[in-house]
């Protein structure tokens, strides 16, 4: 509870970066002529930023043995991130920021509800309720209104 305001502010700032990053990367796509190349450049910039941050904060480098017994799918986060960034680059100029994010939000909430309901990927089980279904239905209706508006 002590850091709740900080966490809420961080979440809002993180949310603000999504359409901003998509717009920046879509503009980068104009110069590279390829959403894949633009994604590579974006990931390289992000990787360099994280390396510098790790060095400055002296983040420990884990031993390879610490990954023994880890599930195979822990390595797929970067793949999903690459798909997401490349998709945003393509979507930003084709559907616009509001539609892109409304659709992404709908996908995030539906997937989150499934992950929570079944406790997948280590999430605590949070059963689907009628209120959650109504909320998702309203979000999808919002996406439709945004697209036709």
N, C-alpha and C positions, 0 to 999 in steps of 0.2 A: 504494500500500500504506500510505502514511503516514496517510491519512485513513480507512482502511477501517472502523475501529470507529465513527467519526463517521457514515459512510455507512450502516452497519448500524443504528445507533441512529435515524438519520433515517428509514430505511425502516420500522422498527418503529413510530415515531411517526406517520408518514404512514399506515400501515395502521390504526393506532388511530383516526385521524380519520374514516375512512370510515364505520364504523357509528355513530360519535358524530354526524357531520354528518347522516347519514340520519335518525337519531332526532330531532335538533333540527329538521330541515326537515319531518319528518312531523308534529311538534307544531305547527310554524308553519302547516302545511296545515290543522290543526284550526281555527286562528284566522282564516285567510284564506278557507277553504272551497274552495280551488283549488290543485292541485299546480303549475299554471303560475304563478299569482301567488306562491306560496311560492318557486318556483324563481327568479322574477324578483327577489324580495327578497334571496334568498341570493346571487345573482350580483351584485346592486348592492352588497351589503355586501363581497363579495370584491373587486369592482372598486375600491371606495373604499379598501380595505386596500392593494391593489396600487399605486394612485396615490400614497397616502401613503408607502409603502415606496420607490417610485421617486423621489419628491421628496427624501426623507430620504437615500437612498443616491446621489442625483444620477445616476441611470441615464440614459445618453444616449438621446435620441429619434432614431431612424434617419430619414434622408431618405427620402422616398417613392421616389426613384430606386433605392434599394437593393433594392426589391422587383421591379424590372423583370426579367423572365425567370423569376420564381419560378413554380412550378407552381400551378395554380388551387386544388388541394386543401389548400394550407397554411392556408387560411382556414376550413377545416371543423372544426378542433379545438374551437372554441367551440360549434359546433353539436352535436358529439358530447358535449361537457361538459354542455350543456343537457339533452340526452336522458338522459344518465346521472343527473344530479341529479333530474330529474322522475321518472325510473323508480324511483330509490331512495325518493323520497317516497311513491310509490304502493305499492311493494313492502314497505316497512318495516312498515306496519300490516297488510298482508295475508298476508305469509309469515313475518314475524319476522326479526330481525337475523341469526341463524345461517344460516337457509336462504337469505336474500337474499345474504349474502356468500359462501356456498358456491357458489351458482349463478353469481354474478358472478365469483368466482375461477375456476370452470370455464371460463366464457366468456373470461376474460382469458388463461388458459393456452393454450386451444385457439387463440385468435387469435394469441397471441404465437408459438406454434409455427409457424403458417403464415407469419407475417411473417418470422420467422428463417429458416425453410426456404428461402424464395424471395428473401430479402434485400430485402423490400419496405420502402418508406418510409425507406430509408437504413440499415436494420439490416444488420449483418454476416451473411453466410450461415452458418447453423448447421443442418446437415441434421437431419431427423427421424430418430430412432433408435428401436429397439424399446423401450429403457428409457424414453424420453420417452412413447411410446404407452402403456406399462404404467402410468406415473405418472399420466397423464391419465385412464386407465381407472379407476384407484384413486380419483382425486378425484371422478369422476362417480359411482362406487359410494358414496363417502362422502356425496355430496349426496343420493343415494337413501336411504341409511341415516338421514341427518339428517331427511329429510322424513317417513319412515315411523316414526321413533323417537319 
